[in-house]
Amino acid sequence: MTLKIIFLKEFGKAFVPKKFAPDLRKYLLKAGLNEVPYKFFGLLFYISAIITTLIFVIFIYPYLKKFPLFQVYAYSFLGWFAVQMFFAALFILLVYFYLDLRIYFRTKKMEEQLPDFLQVLSSNLKGGMTFERALWAAVKPRFNVLGSEMAKASKKVMTGYEVSKALIELADKYDSLMLRRTVDLMISELESGGNVAELIDRIVDNLKDTKALKDEMSASAIAYVIFISVIVVLISPLLFALSFHLLVLITNFMGKIAFATQRASALPFALSKVNVNPEDFRLFSILAIFVISLFSSLIVSIVEKGDMKGGLKYIPIYVFGSIGFYFLFMKLLSAMFSGIL
C-alpha cells in the first residue's frame, strides 16, 4: 500500500466546495487575481494545523491528563476541533479582509483613471473611429487597472459580444457608482445614435468638477483632522501618563498616612491602604490608548476620505504614535516626580 502525498493545491481544492468555486473566482477577478490560489489555501490549512497542534500539546493536553481515558479522547477531539475551527475562521476573515481592501483600492484607482481614459476615448471618436475601435485604441499602459478591465471588455466586443452587454458586465463587476453611471450614459447615447464624443466630454467635465469639490471638502476638514490628531497622539497619552504618576503619588501618600494612624491608636478613626495596583492602571492605559487611537483613525478617515477603508494607512500612525508618546511621557514624568516619589 503506497502512501499518497497530498500536495498543497489538492488540499486547497478539497476545502473549497465546488458550488462556491465560480463565485469565488468572480470575487478574485475583482481583486485582480486570475486564478484561485488553491496552493495558498492548502498552506493556510497546514499552518492552522501546526498552530493547533502546538496549542493542544502545550496547553490543552496537560490539563486533560487527569480525566479518565474516555473523557480524554472526547475532550481532545472537541478541543482540537474548536481550536482548528477558530484558526480556520480567523484565516478566512483575514483573507477576506485583504481581498476586500484590494478590491476597494482597485476600484478607487479605476475612478481616478476614468476621466483621463474617457478623454482619450473621446479623442479617438472625434478622429473618426467607431466606438469599438476607439475603445480598444484608448487602452494604454498608463491605465493599468482600468486599462486591463477595458481591454477585457474590448476583447469581448471584438469576438462578437454586444458593446452594451460588455460594458454593463464591467460596471456590475465593481461597486462604483461613478463607473456605473458613466457606462449607463454611454450605452443610452449609443442606442439612441447620438453624439457619444460630446456626451463623454460633458461626463469628463462633470467628473473633474466632482473631484474638485471633493478635494475642497477634504481641505476644509483639515482643521478637524489636526484637532483630533493632537488630542489622540499627544494630549491623551500625556493625561494617562500624568494620571499614572498621580495614582502612584496618592497611593504612597495614603499608605504612609494609614501606617501613621495605625501607630497612633488614640485617634478615633483609621485609614486603610489604597488597594489599587498602578501596574493594572498602566495596562489599562495602554489598552485605552490603543482603542482610542484605532477608532480616532477611522473617524479621521471618514472625515477626510468619506469612508473607513480609504484611511487604513492612518491606523499604524495613530496607534504607534500615541503609544510611543505615552512611553515617552512616562519617562519624562518619572524624572520629574522622582524627587517626590
N, C-alpha and C positions, 0 to 999 in steps of 0.2 A: 504494500500500500504506500503510494507516494504521497508526500506532503505537498499540498498545493499552496503556493505562495500567493498571497493576496496583495496586489500592488495598490498603491495609493489611489490610482484612477478608478479601479474596480471597486475599491472600498468606498470612495466618494459617491459613485453611481448607486451603490447599494442603499445609501441613506437618503437619496433623493427620489421620492415617488415619481413614477412615470407620468402620472396625470398632472403633476406640477412642473414637469420639465419644460413644456412650451412656455408657460407663464414666466418661469424663472429665466429662460433665455431672452424673452422680450424685456424683462426688467434689467437684465445685464446689458442688453444692447443700448438701453438708455444711458447706462453708465460708461459706454464706450468699450465694453468687453464683448468681443465677437464670439467667444467660446465660453461654455460653462466650465469653471475651474474645478473639475472633479478631483484632481490631484490635491488641490488646496483643501477641499472639504475632507478628503481622506486624512490629510496631515493634521487637520484640526481634531479629528476623532482620535488619532493616536496620541496627540498632545493631551487631550482631555482624559484619555485612559491612563496615561502616565501620571498625571496630576492626581487623579482619583486613587490610583494605587498607592502613591506616597502618602496621601492623607489617610487612607484606610489603614496602612501598616503602622504609621506613626501615631495617629490619634485615636482611631476607632477600635482597631483590633485589641490593643492592650486593655481597653475598658470592657470589651466583651468576653475576655477570658474567664471572668468569674461566674459567668452564666453556664447552665447546662449545655451539653453538646448540641442538642436540637435547637435551642434558642440561639446559640452562637451562629449556626448556619442560617437561621431565619433572619436574625438581626444583621448578619453580614450581608445577606442578599439585599435587604431593604436599605441598609446604609450605603452599600456600593451603588445601588440603583439611584438613590436620592442624590448622592454626590455627582455621579456621572451625568444625570439629567440636569443638575444645576449648572455644571460647566458647559454642557452642550447648549443649553438655553442662553447662557452668557455669551458664548462664542457666536451663536446665531444673531443675537441682538447687536453685538459689536460689528459683525459683518454687514448687517442690515443698516446700521447707523453709518458706516463708512460708505456703503453704496448710495444711500440716500443723500449724503453730503456731496458725493461725487456727481450725482445726477443734478443736484441743485446748482453746483458751480458750473457744470457744463451748460445748464440752461441759462444762467446769468451771462456766461461767455457768449452764447449764441445771441442773446438780446443785445449785448454790446456790439457785436459784429453785424447785426441785422441792417442798420441804416447804411453802412458802407457797402454791404452786399447789394442792397436794393439800388443804390446809386449806380453801381456797375451794371446791374440788370437793366436799369432804365437807359443807360448809355447804349447798351447793345440793342435794345429795342428801337431807339432812335436812329441807330445805324442801319436799320432795315432788316434785322434778323427776325425770324419767327420766335415766338415765346419759348418753344422747346430748345431751339439752338441758343437763344440768348441766355436761358437758364443754365445750360451746360457751359457756355463760354464765361459766365460770371463766376464759376468755381475757380478760385485762386488759392495758392498755398497759404497766403496770409489769413484766409478764413478757415483756420484749422478745424474748429469744431463745427461751425455752421457749414463750411465748405464740404466737409465729409458727408454731412447729412443731405445737403443739396445734391451732392454727386450721386448718392444712392437714389434719390428721387428722380434725378435726370436719367440715370440708367434704366429705371423702371419705365419712364416715358419713352426712351429710345427702343425698348423691347415691346412696345405696343400698349403700355399702360396708359390710362387716361390721366391727363395732366391734373385735373381737379382731384381725382382719387389719390394720386401720389402725394399731392400737397396736403390733402386732408389727413392722410396717414402720418405725414411728418408732423403736422400740428398736434395731432392727438397723441403723438409719442411722448411729448414733453408737456409739463404743466406750466405753460407760458401763455398768459392771456394776450401779451403783445404779439407773439408769433401767430396765435390762432386768429386774432382779428385781422392781421395783415394778410394771411392766407385767404380768409373769407372774402375780404375786399377784392383781392386779385382774382379769385375764382368768379365772383359776381361780375366783375368787369370783363373777364374773358368770355363768359357765357353770354353776356349782353352785346359783345362785339364793340365795346367802347375803346377809348384810347388808354391802354394799360400803362404806357410810359408816363402820361400825365398824372394818372392816379398814383403811380409809385412815387413820383416826385412830391406829391402832396403828403403821402404817407411818410416819406423821409423827413419833410419839414415838420410834420406833427411829432414824429419820434424825437427829433432833435429838440423841439420846444419842450417836450415832456421831460427829457433828460436834463435840460437846463433848469426846469422848475424843481426837479428832484435835488439837483446839486445846490440850488438856492435854499431849499428847505433844510438840507443837511448842514449847510453853512450856518443857518440861523439857529440851529440846535447845538452848536458847538459850545455855547455858554453852559448849557445843562450838562453836557458831557464833561467839561472841565470841572464843574461843581461836584458831580458825582465821583469823578476820579480822585479829586483831592480828599473828599470825605472818606472814600473807601481805602485808598492806598496810604494816606498819611494820618488823617485825624483818627480814624477807627483804631489802627494799631497803637497809636500814641495813647489813647484813652484806656485801652485794655492793658497796656504795659504799666501805665500810671496806677490803674486800679489794682493790679497785682502787687505793686510795691506798697500801696496804701494798705492793702489787706495784710501783708507781712508786718507792716509797722503797727497796725492796730492789734494784730494777734499777739505780737511780742509785748506790746504795752499792756494789754488786758491780762496776759499771763503773769506779768510782774505784779499787777495790782491784785490778782487772785492769790498769788503767793503771799503778798503782804497782808491781806485780810485774813488768811488762814493763820498766820503767826499772831496777829493781833486779835485774840479771842474775845476781848472785851467789846468789840464792835457789834452792834445789833444786826448786822447784815453780813453776807458773804458773797463774793463774786466768783463765779466758776470760770474756768479757762475756755476760750473760744475754740470750739471743735470744728474748725474749718481748715482743710488741708490746702495750702497755697498751690501745691502741685496739681491738685484737681482743678483749681481755677485756671492754672496755666494751660492745661489740656483743653478745658472749656473755651478759653480764649482763642486757641489755635483753631478749634473746630468752628467757633462762631465767626472768626475772620474768614475762614475758608468758605463758609456758606454765604456770608455777606458779599464777598468778592465775586463768587460764582454768579449769584443772581444779579449783582450790580453790572457785571459784564454783559449779561443777557439784556438787561434794561437799556444799557448804553447802545447795544446793537439794535434794539428796536427803535430807539430814538434817532439814531444816525442812519441806519440802513433800512428800517421799516420791517425787519424780520430778525429772528434769532440766529438763523443759520449763517447769515452773512457776516456776523460778528464773532464767530467762534475763535478767531485769532486773538480776541481780547481776553479770553479766559486765562491762558497762561500768564499774560502780562499782569492782570489784576490779582490773580491768586498768588503767584510767586512774588510779585512786587509787594503786596500787603503783608504777607508772611515774612518776607525779608526785612521790611521796615519794622515789623513787630520785634524781631530778634535784635535789630539794631537799637531800637528804643529801650529794650530790656537791658542791653549792655550799658547804654548811656545813663539810664536811671539808676542802675545798680551802682555805678560810680558816684552818682550824686547822693544817693541815700546810704552809701557805705558808712559814713560817719554817724548817721542816726541809728541805723540798724545794728 
